[in-house]
Amino acid sequence: MWPAVLGASFLAFLTKWVGYLLPEELLERPLVRRATAMLPIALLSALLTIQTFWGPDGFTIDARVAGVAVAVVALLLRAPFLVVVLSAAATAAILRALGWA
């Protein structure tokens, strides 16, 4: 396991170091600016999708999906962030307590 941790650490360092070596005019191009602005959104969306729909046995539909659905509805209704999180957590907890793991 430690070789993997050290290798990932080295790759993270190398990636950041290469970023410092790139010329500034390359980073100021409109295409690069748009891509870097959208990258965090894409990564968080991918993380949310994997964490919601992927379980120990592969693709799964369970209480997490219902929790995310409730969170989306709460966001569309412009609820405060705390209400969004608590309503999603409560939905998932209630469904799991009722046996829908």
C-alpha positions, 0 to 999 in steps of 0.5 A, a space after each residue: 500500500 505504501 508504494 501506491 501512496 508514495 507514487 500518488 504523492 509523487 504524481 501530485 507533486 509532479 503535476 503541480 510542479 509542471 503547472 508552475 513551469 507552463 508559460 503564463 500565456 498558455 494558461 490565459 487562453 480562452 479555451 484553457 480558462 473555460 476548461 479549468 472553470 468547468 473542471 471542478 463541476 465535472 469532477 464533483 458531478 462524477 463523484 456524486 454519481 459514483 457515490 450515489 449509484 455504485 455499491 459493493 455489488 456494482 450499480 445499485 438503486 437504494 436510499 442514497 438515490 432517494 436522498 439525492 432526489 430530495 436534495 435536488 427538489 430542495 435546491 430547486 425550491 431554493 431551500 437553505 443549504 442546511 435544509 437541503 443536507 438535513 432533508 436528504 440525510 433524513 430521507 435516506 435514514 428513514 428509508 434505510 430504517 424501513 429496510 430499503 438499504 
